[in-house]
Amino acid sequence: MAAHNELGLTGEKIAVEFLENKGYHIREKNWRFQKAEIDIIAQKDDLIVVVEVKTRSSRHFGDPQQFVSSQKIRYLMKAANNFITSHKIDLEVRFDIIAIVKNPYEASIEHFEDAFHLF
């Protein structure tokens, strides 16, 4: 597996543990719809949280959250809408980004709640 893929998987594992420690229930990981993949679908109380995880080995080219493109947001929204509809969920939806920098010298995590909107 390529190093960047391993880093991404490591970041997703860190994000899952982070969310679980904050009281979130993980409903799905790596849920796919058409061209989109939702890294994490979690629930906390009466809220569904769609989480995009961005992991980088450095901040040299910018913070991880800056790499969520408008195209990616459109795909995530479409996939989330399909997930909500197909599972007949009647809860509020929030889109979060978890940004992780992980290398031998630094390990940081930032949770950006309500990073963009579906409705």
N, C-alpha and C positions, 0 to 999 in steps of 0.2 A: 504494500500500500504506500502511496506517495506520502511524503512527510506532511504536506499541507492537509491531506485527508485525515491523517492521524491526529494532527493538531485540532482539526475541526471536531472529531469524535471526542477527544479529550475535553474540549470546551463544552460540548453538549453534556457530557457526564458531570462536569463541574456545575453547569447551570441547573441540571436536574436536582443535584444534591442541595444547591443553594435554595432553590424554590421549595423543596420538601422541608428544609430547615425553617423556612418562613411560613409553613403551614399550608402550602399548596398541595393539591392532589394531582398527580400526573395522570391524565386521561389517555394521551397518545404521545408517541415520539416518532419523528420522521414520517408523519402522515402525508400521503401524496394524493394530489388531484391534478390531472392533466400535467402541465409543465411545472407545477408548483409543489414544493415540499415545505410543510410546516415543521420546524424543528421540534417544538414542544407545544402541546395543547394541555393546559392545566386548568384546574378549577379551584377557586377559593371562595367559600361561602356560595353566594348566588351569582357568581361571576365566572365566565369562561375567559381564560387568558391565552391568547395566541402569542407565542414567543419566538422571535427570531434571534438566534444566537450567532454572534460574530466574534470569532477568535483570531487574534493575530499574535505573532511572536515579538512584535515591537510596535512602537508608535511612530516609527521613522516616516511612514507615508501618511500618517493621520491616525485618529482614534478609530477603533473598530466600528463603532456605530455609524461613522460617516460612509461606510461602504454598503449601506442598505439603499439600493437604488429605487427610483420611482417605479421602474419596471417590476422589481422584486415586490414592492408594496402592492402593486396591482395584482400580481399573482397570489400573494398571501391573502388579500381580501377576497378574491374569487374563491380560493380554496377554503377559506374560513366560512364563507357563505354556504358553500356546498356541504361542509362538515356539519354546520348548524342545522341546515335543512334536512340532510339525510339522516341525522340522528334525532330529529324532532326536538331540538333543544330550545327552550323558551327562557333563556337567560341573557343578561347583558353581556356583551363581548368587549374585551379590551385588547389592544395590541401593544405588546411590550418588546423592547430590545434588551438583551443581556449582552454586554460588551466585555470581553475577556482579553487580557494581555497575559500570555503565559510563556515564559522562557526561563533559562537557568537563573536569571538575575531578578526577575520580576514576576509576580503573580497578582493580578488585580481583577476585580469584577465590579461592574457597574450595572445597575438595574434601572432602565428607563421605562417607567410605567406610562401607559397611555401615549405611546410614541406616535401613533397615527390612528385615524378613525375609519370605521367601516360605514357607519350610517350618519 
